Amino acid sequence: MPKPRSLYRSLAPLRHRDYRLFFISYLISMLGDGVWLVALPWVAMELGGDSSELAMVVGAEAVGLISCVLVGGVLADRFPRKRVIGWSFVASFAALGMLTVVHIIGDLMVWQLVGAAFVLGASAAISGPASDAFTPDLVPEEDLHSANALESTVRSLTMRMVGPALGGVLISLLDSMSVIALNGVSFGVAALCVAVIRPGTSAGSVSEKEAEAEPTEPVPYRQALSYLFGERWLWVLIVWSGVVLLLQSGPRQVLLPFLISDRLGGDARDYGLLIAVTGIAAVVASVVLGARKPPKDYARWMLLAWTAGAAPLALMVFVPSFWLLLPMAAVYGFCSTVGNVYWSTLIQTVPSRVRGRVISIDWLGSLALVPLSAVIAGVGTGRAFMVTLFVLGGTLPVLFTLATLRWVDLSLLRPPGEAVEKSEEPAPAEREPQVAAPPAA
């Protein structure tokens, strides 16, 4: 019986040996990150840490992530990406291994946990841009969209559902420090998977010689920036996403639990259910996208999907029942995932010689304003204040999208793998960065 075409398309990237190894390493590391989210606060509390010390531990990881992400982009363009990813996993393995040894000796303190959290954040900042930039080196263009959908499925399952649940089960069976030690082992296994990747052994991937030699003479950073700002679609969409996260992340992460508890009479289980519904919708979106070819105007669909995911925030503050929040959470999970998968595919069409730095700038644009959003949301939980932030967070992205669609011609951006026949002029994402590109019309 022939395989369904949709299933074949979804799993097509896994037919390439190098990508299979990379996917396994990604799966293991993401699962470890999901477990870490649960184990970290329990270790801090077992060491006698109070709420301020727990905040220091969690904040240290965020500081490591934000402060090192641009460095990660430079390394991804300067050195072979396989090595950058592998050594970042080794750094995480070493940090958690040292924590375990110190714990066995009996001298573990909160400040050491803070240091390890910073290292893990920095390692994620270095491996993240390199991993995103590495995927197009491992699969042919026609499989790039499906590869991003697969990775999105793994990220949603491990970070939002399986990883935290597994962490809770393991902590109930073992002590939390043993769970962190197992997480360290997972990074070691992920590093081994990356180590045996041989770029160029898979059909359609870049040759091993190209993968090793291309980054040795990188484009200077000023020319990478010139390329970035020469492509209007690129920098505008990075700014768009940063501003939308500024508007939305604080209300979702800080005020939404208060809305559920104080206004709707819910509890932690209800909030957990809401997060689970978001994760399930994200998985469904990833699976659906992986089974389909991206539409020709997928850049416009990407922006519209992001907007559709953001808009329900404006209504959440007015609902009379918790259960009405669940379909809104599902819309957010589904639509935001559609936009994110399309964006991952789109930004990976950036020329390889600047891809790592462009992706790292995108990461920074997405992360830098999130702490500020949390601070703004934490100013108060009064009804009027909450309504203002929720309504602005849901309506302003719609206005920004309308302005962006008028100012940026997204029709020039084609899905990866689509033949260029209609015009001899390359699409913006195909231009090489050696010479500063003029602003897009």
Buried (B, 14 or more C-beta within 10 A) or exposed (E): EEEEEEEEBBBBBBEBBBBBBBBBBBBBBBBBBBBBBBBBBBBBBEBEBEEEBBEBBBBBBBBBBBBBBBBBBBBBBBBBBBBBBBBBBBBBBBBBBBBBEBBEEEEBEBEBBBBBBBBBBBBBBBBBBBBBBBBBBBBBBBBBBBBBBBBBBBBBBBBBBBBBBBBBEBBEEEBBBBBBBBBBBBBBBBBBBBBEBEBBEBEBBBEBEBBBEBBEEBBEBEBBBBBBEBBBBBBBBBEBBBBBBBBBBBBBBBBBBEBBBEBBEBEEEBBEBBBBBBBBBBBBBBBBBBBEBBEEBBBBBBBBBBBBBBBBBBBBBEBEEBEEBBEBBBBBBBBBBBBBBBBBBBBBBBBBBBBBBBBBBBBBBBBBBBBEBBEBBEEEBEEEBBEEBBBBBBBBBBEBBEEBBEEBBBEBBBBBBEEEEEEEEEBBBBBEBEEEBEEBE
